[in-house]
Amino acid sequence: MDKLIFEVKGDERKWNEILAEFYNDELAKECLVEYDATAKGHSARVHFLNYKNNPELINKLAKSENIISAYIINNKDITKNIR
């Protein structure tokens, strides 16, 4: 089973607004989001647990300046490094 993981930089907007740039409500039901706030900034790590190939989402992740890292894993192996 493939899993898509990406880390997003936070800003003044609410997390649901930031993450809405990358996926819709249907995809949101299939993900786990971990938030982290530190003195240096805010970030969220998003795990799509049952990821099915979505080229539009991959393109958004690859082009966004708010994405810190993004990759697809199968079991424990990285199968595609997006950013």
N, CA, C and O atoms as CSV, one atom per row, in Angstrom:
chain,resi,resn,atom,element,x,y,z
A,1,MET,N,N,0.841,-1.175,0.000
A,1,MET,CA,C,0.000,0.000,0.000
A,1,MET,C,C,0.890,1.244,0.000
A,1,MET,O,O,1.783,1.383,0.836
A,2,ASP,N,N,0.632,2.138,-0.948
A,2,ASP,CA,C,1.385,3.386,-1.024
A,2,ASP,C,C,0.857,4.386,-0.013
A,2,ASP,O,O,-0.337,4.433,0.280
A,3,LYS,N,N,1.781,5.188,0.514
A,3,LYS,CA,C,1.423,6.265,1.423
A,3,LYS,C,C,2.140,7.523,0.947
A,3,LYS,O,O,3.348,7.499,0.710
A,4,LEU,N,N,1.405,8.616,0.807
A,4,LEU,CA,C,1.966,9.905,0.415
A,4,LEU,C,C,2.173,10.717,1.683
A,4,LEU,O,O,1.252,10.872,2.485
A,5,ILE,N,N,3.385,11.236,1.862
A,5,ILE,CA,C,3.699,12.051,3.035
A,5,ILE,C,C,4.261,13.370,2.551
A,5,ILE,O,O,5.150,13.397,1.701
A,6,PHE,N,N,3.738,14.479,3.096
A,6,PHE,CA,C,4.345,15.766,2.791
A,6,PHE,C,C,4.324,16.660,4.010
A,6,PHE,O,O,3.444,16.550,4.864
A,7,GLU,N,N,5.307,17.552,4.081
A,7,GLU,CA,C,5.429,18.491,5.188
A,7,GLU,C,C,5.229,19.897,4.650
A,7,GLU,O,O,5.833,20.282,3.648
A,8,VAL,N,N,4.373,20.664,5.325
A,8,VAL,CA,C,3.967,21.993,4.872
A,8,VAL,C,C,4.383,23.031,5.898
A,8,VAL,O,O,4.233,22.819,7.101
A,9,LYS,N,N,4.913,24.172,5.415
A,9,LYS,CA,C,5.212,25.307,6.294
A,9,LYS,C,C,3.917,26.000,6.665
A,9,LYS,O,O,3.014,26.126,5.837
A,10,GLY,N,N,3.823,26.446,7.893
A,10,GLY,CA,C,2.644,27.177,8.344
A,10,GLY,C,C,2.846,28.676,8.243
A,10,GLY,O,O,3.967,29.160,8.083
A,11,ASP,N,N,1.745,29.402,8.337
A,11,ASP,CA,C,1.795,30.862,8.385
A,11,ASP,C,C,0.596,31.351,9.191
A,11,ASP,O,O,0.075,30.612,10.027
A,12,GLU,N,N,0.157,32.566,8.958
A,12,GLU,CA,C,-0.917,33.146,9.761
A,12,GLU,C,C,-2.281,32.511,9.499
A,12,GLU,O,O,-3.189,32.639,10.321
A,13,ARG,N,N,-2.433,31.835,8.376
A,13,ARG,CA,C,-3.721,31.211,8.053
A,13,ARG,C,C,-3.955,29.985,8.938
A,13,ARG,O,O,-3.026,29.446,9.540
A,14,LYS,N,N,-5.191,29.570,9.000
A,14,LYS,CA,C,-5.520,28.354,9.734
A,14,LYS,C,C,-5.073,27.145,8.909
A,14,LYS,O,O,-5.015,27.213,7.681
A,15,TRP,N,N,-4.756,26.038,9.591
A,15,TRP,CA,C,-4.256,24.855,8.898
A,15,TRP,C,C,-5.232,24.339,7.855
A,15,TRP,O,O,-4.815,23.904,6.781
A,16,ASN,N,N,-6.527,24.381,8.153
A,16,ASN,CA,C,-7.468,23.855,7.160
A,16,ASN,C,C,-7.448,24.676,5.880
A,16,ASN,O,O,-7.706,24.133,4.805
A,17,GLU,N,N,-7.146,25.976,5.963
A,17,GLU,CA,C,-7.025,26.806,4.760
A,17,GLU,C,C,-5.761,26.459,3.985
A,17,GLU,O,O,-5.781,26.380,2.757
A,18,ILE,N,N,-4.671,26.255,4.700
A,18,ILE,CA,C,-3.400,25.915,4.046
A,18,ILE,C,C,-3.516,24.559,3.348
A,18,ILE,O,O,-3.150,24.420,2.181
A,19,LEU,N,N,-4.023,23.573,4.066
A,19,LEU,CA,C,-4.103,22.229,3.507
A,19,LEU,C,C,-5.147,22.111,2.408
A,19,LEU,O,O,-5.040,21.232,1.553
A,20,ALA,N,N,-6.157,22.979,2.413
A,20,ALA,CA,C,-7.180,22.965,1.363
A,20,ALA,C,C,-6.590,23.285,-0.009
A,20,ALA,O,O,-7.190,22.959,-1.033
A,21,GLU,N,N,-5.417,23.923,-0.036
A,21,GLU,CA,C,-4.741,24.194,-1.312
A,21,GLU,C,C,-4.344,22.895,-2.009
A,21,GLU,O,O,-4.234,22.857,-3.234
A,22,PHE,N,N,-4.131,21.844,-1.244
A,22,PHE,CA,C,-3.564,20.623,-1.790
A,22,PHE,C,C,-4.550,19.483,-1.957
A,22,PHE,O,O,-4.342,18.618,-2.807
A,23,TYR,N,N,-5.617,19.456,-1.171
A,23,TYR,CA,C,-6.556,18.351,-1.325
A,23,TYR,C,C,-7.968,18.777,-0.965
A,23,TYR,O,O,-8.175,19.789,-0.296
A,24,ASN,N,N,-8.940,17.987,-1.421
A,24,ASN,CA,C,-10.350,18.290,-1.183
A,24,ASN,C,C,-10.879,17.481,0.002
A,24,ASN,O,O,-10.145,16.700,0.607
A,25,ASP,N,N,-12.142,17.672,0.323
A,25,ASP,CA,C,-12.744,16.994,1.477
A,25,ASP,C,C,-12.701,15.473,1.355
A,25,ASP,O,O,-12.533,14.765,2.348
A,26,GLU,N,N,-12.854,14.983,0.130
A,26,GLU,CA,C,-12.834,13.531,-0.072
A,26,GLU,C,C,-11.476,12.947,0.310
A,26,GLU,O,O,-11.412,11.924,0.992
A,27,LEU,N,N,-10.400,13.583,-0.122
A,27,LEU,CA,C,-9.064,13.113,0.230
A,27,LEU,C,C,-8.779,13.316,1.713
A,27,LEU,O,O,-8.066,12.514,2.317
A,28,ALA,N,N,-9.316,14.362,2.302
A,28,ALA,CA,C,-9.050,14.670,3.705
A,28,ALA,C,C,-9.510,13.547,4.634
A,28,ALA,O,O,-8.942,13.364,5.711
A,29,LYS,N,N,-10.519,12.806,4.232
A,29,LYS,CA,C,-11.018,11.705,5.053
A,29,LYS,C,C,-10.005,10.571,5.154
A,29,LYS,O,O,-10.083,9.752,6.070
A,30,GLU,N,N,-9.061,10.515,4.226
A,30,GLU,CA,C,-8.104,9.415,4.177
A,30,GLU,C,C,-6.717,9.823,4.653
A,30,GLU,O,O,-5.732,9.178,4.295
A,31,CYS,N,N,-6.621,10.882,5.453
A,31,CYS,CA,C,-5.288,11.304,5.851
A,31,CYS,C,C,-5.188,11.531,7.347
A,31,CYS,O,O,-6.189,11.709,8.041
A,32,LEU,N,N,-3.965,11.519,7.820
A,32,LEU,CA,C,-3.631,11.808,9.200
A,32,LEU,C,C,-2.721,13.022,9.164
A,32,LEU,O,O,-1.751,13.039,8.406
A,33,VAL,N,N,-3.013,14.043,9.970
A,33,VAL,CA,C,-2.217,15.267,9.979
A,33,VAL,C,C,-1.576,15.424,11.346
A,33,VAL,O,O,-2.257,15.356,12.370
A,34,GLU,N,N,-0.246,15.638,11.363
A,34,GLU,CA,C,0.477,15.906,12.604
A,34,GLU,C,C,0.961,17.347,12.554
A,34,GLU,O,O,1.688,17.725,11.635
A,35,TYR,N,N,0.568,18.154,13.530
A,35,TYR,CA,C,0.966,19.558,13.576
A,35,TYR,C,C,2.140,19.724,14.529
A,35,TYR,O,O,2.256,18.996,15.515
A,36,ASP,N,N,3.010,20.684,14.232
A,36,ASP,CA,C,4.149,20.955,15.095
A,36,ASP,C,C,4.378,22.457,15.140
A,36,ASP,O,O,4.536,23.092,14.098
A,37,ALA,N,N,4.397,23.021,16.319
A,37,ALA,CA,C,4.668,24.450,16.475
A,37,ALA,C,C,5.901,24.606,17.356
A,37,ALA,O,O,5.960,24.074,18.464
A,38,THR,N,N,6.882,25.343,16.849
A,38,THR,CA,C,8.102,25.602,17.612
A,38,THR,C,C,8.395,27.088,17.558
A,38,THR,O,O,7.679,27.847,16.905
A,39,ALA,N,N,9.442,27.498,18.243
A,39,ALA,CA,C,9.835,28.909,18.213
A,39,ALA,C,C,10.278,29.322,16.814
A,39,ALA,O,O,10.169,30.494,16.451
A,40,LYS,N,N,10.772,28.377,16.031
A,40,LYS,CA,C,11.250,28.685,14.679
A,40,LYS,C,C,10.116,28.791,13.667
A,40,LYS,O,O,10.286,29.414,12.619
A,41,GLY,N,N,8.979,28.202,13.956
A,41,GLY,CA,C,7.868,28.253,13.004
A,41,GLY,C,C,6.894,27.125,13.213
A,41,GLY,O,O,6.981,26.368,14.179
A,42,HIS,N,N,5.973,27.030,12.296
A,42,HIS,CA,C,4.930,26.011,12.367
A,42,HIS,C,C,5.024,25.127,11.130
A,42,HIS,O,O,5.379,25.588,10.045
A,43,SER,N,N,4.704,23.868,11.307
A,43,SER,CA,C,4.653,22.967,10.161
A,43,SER,C,C,3.636,21.870,10.445
A,43,SER,O,O,3.248,21.640,11.591
A,44,ALA,N,N,3.224,21.213,9.403
A,44,ALA,CA,C,2.322,20.066,9.525
A,44,ALA,C,C,2.848,18.962,8.627
A,44,ALA,O,O,3.300,19.216,7.510
A,45,ARG,N,N,2.786,17.751,9.117
A,45,ARG,CA,C,3.136,16.590,8.311
A,45,ARG,C,C,1.841,15.847,8.006
A,45,ARG,O,O,1.106,15.465,8.916
A,46,VAL,N,N,1.571,15.649,6.740
A,46,VAL,CA,C,0.324,15.029,6.293
A,46,VAL,C,C,0.633,13.638,5.753
A,46,VAL,O,O,1.521,13.472,4.916
A,47,HIS,N,N,-0.098,12.646,6.233
A,47,HIS,CA,C,0.055,11.264,5.785
A,47,HIS,C,C,-1.240,10.836,5.106
A,47,HIS,O,O,-2.277,10.733,5.762
A,48,PHE,N,N,-1.192,10.585,3.805
A,48,PHE,CA,C,-2.326,9.955,3.127
A,48,PHE,C,C,-2.111,8.459,3.257
A,48,PHE,O,O,-1.203,7.898,2.644
A,49,LEU,N,N,-2.943,7.820,4.052
A,49,LEU,CA,C,-2.698,6.439,4.436
A,49,LEU,C,C,-2.992,5.444,3.325
A,49,LEU,O,O,-2.355,4.393,3.255
A,50,ASN,N,N,-3.939,5.753,2.465
A,50,ASN,CA,C,-4.296,4.843,1.382
A,50,ASN,C,C,-4.224,5.619,0.072
A,50,ASN,O,O,-5.229,5.783,-0.619
A,51,TYR,N,N,-3.052,6.083,-0.254
A,51,TYR,CA,C,-2.862,6.979,-1.390
A,51,TYR,C,C,-3.012,6.235,-2.707
A,51,TYR,O,O,-2.434,5.166,-2.907
A,52,LYS,N,N,-3.800,6.824,-3.599
A,52,LYS,CA,C,-3.917,6.328,-4.973
A,52,LYS,C,C,-3.366,7.428,-5.872
A,52,LYS,O,O,-3.628,8.608,-5.635
A,53,ASN,N,N,-2.626,7.068,-6.873
A,53,ASN,CA,C,-1.925,8.037,-7.717
A,53,ASN,C,C,-2.850,9.166,-8.174
A,53,ASN,O,O,-3.888,8.919,-8.789
A,54,ASN,N,N,-2.467,10.398,-7.870
A,54,ASN,CA,C,-3.232,11.586,-8.233
A,54,ASN,C,C,-2.248,12.604,-8.807
A,54,ASN,O,O,-1.639,13.357,-8.047
A,55,PRO,N,N,-2.078,12.644,-10.144
A,55,PRO,CA,C,-1.084,13.527,-10.764
A,55,PRO,C,C,-1.295,15.005,-10.433
A,55,PRO,O,O,-0.324,15.750,-10.293
A,56,GLU,N,N,-2.542,15.433,-10.306
A,56,GLU,CA,C,-2.818,16.842,-9.997
A,56,GLU,C,C,-2.262,17.212,-8.616
A,56,GLU,O,O,-1.658,18.272,-8.453
A,57,LEU,N,N,-2.464,16.346,-7.633
A,57,LEU,CA,C,-1.944,16.595,-6.292
A,57,LEU,C,C,-0.416,16.603,-6.295
A,57,LEU,O,O,0.198,17.455,-5.653
A,58,ILE,N,N,0.195,15.672,-7.004
A,58,ILE,CA,C,1.658,15.615,-7.074
A,58,ILE,C,C,2.215,16.892,-7.696
A,58,ILE,O,O,3.214,17.422,-7.210
A,59,ASN,N,N,1.590,17.397,-8.760
A,59,ASN,CA,C,2.044,18.645,-9.386
A,59,ASN,C,C,1.925,19.824,-8.431
A,59,ASN,O,O,2.829,20.658,-8.371
A,60,LYS,N,N,0.828,19.909,-7.685
A,60,LYS,CA,C,0.664,20.992,-6.709
A,60,LYS,C,C,1.754,20.940,-5.647
A,60,LYS,O,O,2.319,21.969,-5.276
A,61,LEU,N,N,2.043,19.745,-5.163
A,61,LEU,CA,C,3.077,19.595,-4.136
A,61,LEU,C,C,4.450,19.961,-4.677
A,61,LEU,O,O,5.235,20.614,-3.989
A,62,ALA,N,N,4.745,19.547,-5.901
A,62,ALA,CA,C,6.051,19.812,-6.497
A,62,ALA,C,C,6.283,21.295,-6.743
A,62,ALA,O,O,7.417,21.764,-6.652
A,63,LYS,N,N,5.228,22.038,-7.054
A,63,LYS,CA,C,5.372,23.449,-7.417
A,63,LYS,C,C,5.205,24.418,-6.249
A,63,LYS,O,O,5.588,25.582,-6.365
A,64,SER,N,N,4.650,23.973,-5.145
A,64,SER,CA,C,4.343,24.881,-4.038
A,64,SER,C,C,5.593,25.267,-3.249
A,64,SER,O,O,6.429,24.419,-2.934
A,65,GLU,N,N,5.707,26.544,-2.937
A,65,GLU,CA,C,6.818,27.023,-2.110
A,65,GLU,C,C,6.596,26.715,-0.637
A,65,GLU,O,O,7.535,26.803,0.155
A,66,ASN,N,N,5.375,26.357,-0.252
A,66,ASN,CA,C,5.073,26.042,1.145
A,66,ASN,C,C,5.415,24.607,1.528
A,66,ASN,O,O,5.361,24.247,2.705
A,67,ILE,N,N,5.764,23.792,0.545
A,67,ILE,CA,C,6.078,22.392,0.822
A,67,ILE,C,C,7.549,22.262,1.195
A,67,ILE,O,O,8.429,22.704,0.455
A,68,ILE,N,N,7.808,21.652,2.347
A,68,ILE,CA,C,9.177,21.416,2.802
A,68,ILE,C,C,9.711,20.139,2.160
A,68,ILE,O,O,10.824,20.120,1.636
A,69,SER,N,N,8.918,19.080,2.203
A,69,SER,CA,C,9.295,17.817,1.575
A,69,SER,C,C,8.031,17.048,1.216
A,69,SER,O,O,6.978,17.240,1.824
A,70,ALA,N,N,8.150,16.178,0.225
A,70,ALA,CA,C,7.018,15.342,-0.185
A,70,ALA,C,C,7.567,14.083,-0.841
A,70,ALA,O,O,8.489,14.144,-1.654
A,71,TYR,N,N,6.996,12.952,-0.482
A,71,TYR,CA,C,7.445,11.690,-1.056
A,71,TYR,C,C,6.368,10.632,-0.902
A,71,TYR,O,O,5.453,10.763,-0.090
A,72,ILE,N,N,6.498,9.574,-1.704
A,72,ILE,CA,C,5.590,8.431,-1.647
A,72,ILE,C,C,6.397,7.243,-1.147
A,72,ILE,O,O,7.501,6.980,-1.624
A,73,ILE,N,N,5.829,6.529,-0.177
A,73,ILE,CA,C,6.507,5.337,0.322
A,73,ILE,C,C,5.604,4.121,0.151
A,73,ILE,O,O,4.377,4.222,0.169
A,74,ASN,N,N,6.247,2.977,-0.014
A,74,ASN,CA,C,5.553,1.698,-0.040
A,74,ASN,C,C,6.253,0.836,0.990
A,74,ASN,O,O,7.442,0.542,0.858
A,75,ASN,N,N,5.520,0.430,2.016
A,75,ASN,CA,C,6.098,-0.197,3.202
A,75,ASN,C,C,7.079,0.799,3.813
A,75,ASN,O,O,6.645,1.832,4.325
A,76,LYS,N,N,8.367,0.535,3.781
A,76,LYS,CA,C,9.329,1.481,4.356
A,76,LYS,C,C,10.243,2.098,3.305
A,76,LYS,O,O,11.156,2.850,3.646
A,77,ASP,N,N,10.010,1.792,2.045
A,77,ASP,CA,C,10.869,2.276,0.966
A,77,ASP,C,C,10.252,3.483,0.273
A,77,ASP,O,O,9.059,3.495,-0.029
A,78,ILE,N,N,11.080,4.503,0.022
A,78,ILE,CA,C,10.622,5.661,-0.748
A,78,ILE,C,C,10.575,5.251,-2.213
A,78,ILE,O,O,11.593,4.866,-2.789
A,79,THR,N,N,9.391,5.335,-2.815
A,79,THR,CA,C,9.249,4.955,-4.218
A,79,THR,C,C,9.296,6.162,-5.143
A,79,THR,O,O,9.608,6.023,-6.326
A,80,LYS,N,N,8.987,7.352,-4.614
A,80,LYS,CA,C,9.053,8.565,-5.427
A,80,LYS,C,C,9.309,9.754,-4.518
A,80,LYS,O,O,8.579,9.977,-3.552
A,81,ASN,N,N,10.349,10.518,-4.831
A,81,ASN,CA,C,10.659,11.740,-4.097
A,81,ASN,C,C,10.101,12.902,-4.911
A,81,ASN,O,O,10.584,13.174,-6.011
A,82,ILE,N,N,9.094,13.588,-4.385
A,82,ILE,CA,C,8.415,14.651,-5.119
A,82,ILE,C,C,9.107,15.989,-4.932
A,82,ILE,O,O,9.241,16.765,-5.878
A,83,ARG,N,N,9.546,16.256,-3.712
A,83,ARG,CA,C,10.224,17.526,-3.421
A,83,ARG,C,C,11.157,17.356,-2.259
A,83,ARG,O,O,11.823,18.310,-1.858
